[in-house]
């Protein structure tokens, strides 16, 4: 299991986040919702309360009417991303990380209710924060699986990845991070499935990924079976003879 906050527990996180913002933020002149962290946090408190109520009303994994999971979930993600940007400007690294964890909670809620994710960036950032804290193979396998489900739930126009000019685009980062987490799990069957997905999804990045993977095999003492899988993919791509 990976520690994804449930919507009903998000209010505890938001109380801590509010304190972090109020400790440093001072309004200058007339403020509106768009630049007032306190107002944005209040909106998020109302938002997560609504998510918990919808879970109670429809069940935790039921499709919602009128594609509400997509519409409501992505509205919340946009508000959260706005607050996260203010946090970054104020140097509130810890608050930003807390918000990104909550983005994962929203992404999980959207997926549980059969919606599609259109605001991917804060979720990908949150998953990176959480993945860096995981060490047990089972938890890393669960994280890899969650990232795969997020890829499947991502809106089709984002998943089409038609504009590859930005190396920081979240769709690219998600796939690369998923392959890294799969490697850290030491599960060679999982690694192979994810590496195949990576080659198909990011053919222009795959060679560099496996080249860097081989370098990491020398830096970190990975088990021989993990090194063998990485070596296979590196050599096969170098020779254009995969499978």
C-alpha positions, 0 to 999 in steps of 0.5 A: 500500500502507498500512503494516499490521504483519503479525502476525509483526512485532507482537512488535517493536512490543510490545517497544517498547510494554512499555518505554514502560509499564514506564518509568512504571507502578508496581504499587500493592498487589495487581494482577491481569491486568485492571490489569497492563500487563505481563500484558496485553502478554504476552497480546498477544504470545501472541495475535499469535504465534497469529495468525502460526501460523494464517496459516502453517497455513491460509494468509493468506486462508483461512476458519478453522473455527468462525468462529475469525477472528471469535471470536479476532480480537475477543478480541484487540481487547478485550485491546488496547483494555483496554491502550490505555485504561491507556495513555491514563490514564498519558499514554502517547500514543505507546504508545496510537498504537502499540497502535492500529496493531496494532488495524489489524493485527488487523482486517486479519487478521480480514478476510483470514480472512473474519471479522466485526469486533465491536470497531471502536473501536481499529481506527478510531482506528488508521486515523485515526493512519495516514491522517494520515501518508499523503500520496501519492494511491495510498496514500490510495486504498488507505486508502479501500479498506481502510476500505470493506472494514472497513465491509463486515466490520463486524458487522451489528448495529453497521452497522445503526447503530440508536442514533445518540445518540453522535456519537463512535460508531466506525461514524460516525467510520469513514464520515466519515474514509473520505470525508475520505481519499477527498477527500485522494486527489484521485481524483474517481471514488473521491470520488463513490463514497464520497460516495454511500456517506456519504449513504446511510450517514449521511444526517443528517451528510452536509449538515454534511460537505459544508458543512465540505468546502466550507470546507476547499476554501477553506483548502486549495488543492485541485485544481479537479476536486476542488472541483467534485465537492465543490461538486456534492454540496454544492449537490445536497444543499442543493437535495435534488436529488442525481442 
